[in-house]
Every structure is written in structure tokens, then in C-alpha cells.
Amino acid sequence: MQPCTSPRFDADRLSALLEHQPAQAAKAILAAAGQGVVPAQRLLGRILLDGCGIEQDERLARHWLAVAAQAGDAKAHNLLGRCLEHGWGGEVALSQAAVHYAQAADAGSDWGMYNLGNLLATGRGLPADQALALTCFEKAAQQGHAKSMNVYGRYLEQGIAVAASPLRAARWYRRAAEAGDFRGMFSLALVLASRGEMGEASRWFEQARVEGHTAFLRSALAQLQEAGPRLTSFAARYAEALEGRED
């Protein structure tokens, strides 16, 4: 079967339809994928991962993402990398994940750049290389990728593989926060608190607390507790938010 595209296949419309009529959207995606429509093959992989409108099947999801990636779909390369990194639908294969992230990144995918940067930063699947990780995060941040903006800001603040620049770091934290990244919100709030700008810091601490997941809240609470008495009230709010959470 030769990969193809179809003027009648509207990936954006079907992605939106998945939220409201998932079974109907999944049926159309499945049909188009079987006809060799590459964006449909990638979408089919995605909905099989999530079990959205179709029975969840991570192994089959990995298959369809591999088919779409083989046809050159950058988003499929990134999603296949995620499967390989986390063991969704098969064995964990970090070195292969890195290959697919790199292919996604080379095709301009900001998520591919971010995910490749994480592997490079931690030395998983390929040798650790903070300078190259920095490049990945910077490129993704310049494209508007909110999570990368925050990580790039951290590199700048801590002087990792680059001359430290707290001022530039704060600008990137603000961009990440305003783009909706809760870690960016927290990073910005810490900077503002260190400057004594407690009014605005309080607003960002609270928004990060409301939007952050459990693992983030635990990490943030530890940082707030280490900061000492000046952030005690915020630490109490984060501790309160963690009460009753199991994951």
C-alpha cells in the first residue's frame, strides 16, 4: 500500500470531532488509515493509545504510528518515540526513541525537539550532551513550545551549557507562564518572590497550584519548604492541595 493524502480527509476537523463524537470520528479515521492516508494513520495510532472512540490497544497504536512515521510524518515520529521511551505497546527502547525524536525534530516538530532534549539532558538512549539539549530546548522555545520555554529558562538561570543570565531566564519563565505551562508559572513566581514582588508572585503560585499535577505539586512543595519562612504560606497551600491525592 502506498501512502497518500486525501483532500477529503480533514485531520484538524476529525481531531476536534473526537472531543464530541469520538466513535464517529474514529470510524472515519480507521477507514482513511486503511486507505493509506498518512495523517489518518497517525491519528489512528493516537486514538488507539488513548482509547478515544475505539478500544485501547497500545501495541496496535505502535504499529500504526510506525507506518505513518515510515511515510515521513513528523508527529508520528514523535508519538512513536514516546511509545518507545515509555514502553507503550512493547519494550522500552530508548536509543530508538531518540532516533525518532531526532527525525521529528529535524522535520521541525517542537515536541520532537523537546523530547530529544530531555533524553540528551538525562543521557538516556544516547550520551548526555547538555549543549545539544540546550539547542533543542532553545529551538522549541523559539517556536512557542511552552514547556521548552521553561526548561530553556532554567538552563539560562543555572548557567547550564551557557553563560548564566537570570534576567533572560525570567523573561522565558514569563513567556512559559503566559503560554499556560504550570512549571513556568512556578518558576516565574519564585523569581518574583526573590525580588519581593509578592503580589504577582502570589497570583502565579496559585495558578500553578491549581493547574499542576500531583508529582509537580510534591516537587514544588519541597522547593517552597526549602525557601524558608518567606514562602511558608504558599507551602501550606501546596500541602493542602496534596491532601487526599493518591497519585
N, C-alpha and C positions, 0 to 999 in steps of 0.2 A: 504494500500500500504506500503510495507516495503522499507525503504531507502536503496539505493545501490550506488555503484560506477561502472563506466564502463571504460574499457581500451580504448574504442573508443572515450570517452569524454575527450577532452584536454582543460581544463579551461583556461590555460595560452594562448593557441593559439586563442581561441574564444575571450578572453579579448582583445588581440591585433587586431583581426579581427573587433571588434566593432568600432575601430577608422576609418577603411577604408570601410567596408561593413557592417554597423550596422544592416540592415534589414536581410541580410543573416545570420549573427551571431545570431541575436535574434530568428530567426526561429529554428536554431539548439538548442539553449538554451531552448526554450519553449518545444521542443519535448523531450529533455532529462529530463527536470524537470518533465514533465508528466509521465515519466517512473520511477521516484523515484530517479534520480541521484542527490545526495545531493549538490555537488558543482554547478550543473546547477540550482537547486532551489535557492541557494544563489545568483548566477549571475542574475537569472530572477528577484529576488527582487531588485537587484541593478539597472538593466536597466529600470525596472518599475518606480523606484524613479526618474531616470534621464530623462526618455522618450527617451532613446537611442535605435533606431531601432524598437521601439514599442511605442504605445500610453502610455503616462504617466498616472500612476494610483497608487497613494501613498497608498491607502487602500489595493489594491491587493498586492502591494510590501510588505507591513507589513505582510500580510498573508503568502507569500512565504518565507520571512525571518524567520517567526516563525516556519514554517515547517522545514527549514534547521537547525535552532537553536535547535529544539527539537531532531534532529538527532545528535546533538553534534558538529556542525560546528562552530568553534570559530569566524570566520569572520562574520558569520550570527548573532551570539550573539551580536557582536559589532555593526553591522548595525541596528539590531533590537533595541538595546539600543539607538542609535541615533534617530530612529523613535519615541521612547517613550519619549526621552528627549525633542525633538523639536516639537512633535505633528504632525509628518508627517503621514498622513493616519489614524488619530484617535486622541484620547485625549492625552494630556501630562500626563505622569505617571513616575515621577522622581524616585520613590522608585523601580519600576520595571526596569527602565533603569539601575539603579545601580546594580541590580541583574544580568542583562545580561552582563554588563561591567565586573563585577566580574568573571562571568563564562568565558568570553573571556580572561580575564587576567590570570585566573588560567590555561587556556589551552595554555598560552604562547604568546597571542596576545599583541604586543606592543601598538597598538591603543586602545585595551581594557584597558590596564594599564593607558595610558594617559587619556582616558575619565573618568575612575573611579577616577583617581587622581584629575581631575577637580571638580567632584562632591564632593569629600571629602574636597577639599580645600575651597569650597564655601558653604558647608553644605546644598547642595541641594539633596533631596531624601534620605539622611541619615545624621547622626550627623557629623558636621565638625570635622576633625581629621587631623591636619597638619602633624603630624608624619607619619601617614599611607599614606597620599598624597605624602609626600616626598619619601617614599619607592616605591610607584607606579612610580613616575617620574624617580627615580634613576634606577629602573629595566628596564624601557622602554629605557632610555638613554643608558644604558649599551648594549642594543640590537641594538643601532644605530638609534633610533627614534629621528629625528632632532628636532621636536617641544619640546619633553621631555628634550632634552639636554639643550635647552634654559631655560625652566622652572626650571630644576634642578639647573642650574647655578644661577638663581635668588634666589632660596632658600639658596644657599651657600653664595651668596653675601650679602643677607639681614639677614642671620642667622635665618631663619625660621625653627624651629624644629631641628636645627643642629648648631654646632659652626660655626660662620661666617668665611669664608675663601675666600677673594676676589681673591687670586691667583688661587685657584681651580675653582672658578666661571669663571674667564677669560678663563681658558682652555676649559671649557664646552661651553662657548659662541663661542669660535673659532671653536670648533667641530660642533656646530649647524650651524654656518655661512657657514662653508666649505661644510656642507651637504645640503645647499640650503635653510635654514629657514631664511626668511627675518627678523623676530624678533630677531633671533640670530645674524644676521648681524648688526642690530641696537644696540643690547646690547654690542657687541664687539666694535663697533665704539665708543660708549660712554666711554668704558673703555680706549680705545686707546687715545681718546681725553683728558681724565683726566690725562693721562701720558705725554701728549704733543706730542704724535706720530701722528701728524695731517695728514701726507701724507697717511698712511694706513687707518687712521680713515675716511678720505675723500672718499676713494675708497669704503669702506663698507657702509658709509652713502648713497652714491649714488646708490649702488646696491640695498640696502633696499628700497630706494625711488622708484626705477624703478619697483621692483617686488612686493611691498606691496599693499594691497587693501586700499580702502578709509578709513575704520574705523581705520586701523593701522596708516595711514598717519596722521589722525587727532590727535591720541594719541601721536604719535612721535613728531608732531609739537609742541604740548603743552609742552612736555619734553624739546625740544630744546629751546623753548622760556623761560622756567624756568631756563635753564642753564646759561643764561646771555649773555653778549656781545661776548664771545669767540666762540659761536656757532651760531651767528646771520646769517652768510652767509648760513649755512646749513638750518636754519629755513626758510630763504627766498626761498630756493629751494623746500622745502616741501610745503610751502604755494603756490608756483607756480604750483606744481603738483596737488594740490587740486582744482585749479580754473577750473570751468566747470564741475566738478564731481557732480553727483546728489545723489549717494549712497555710 
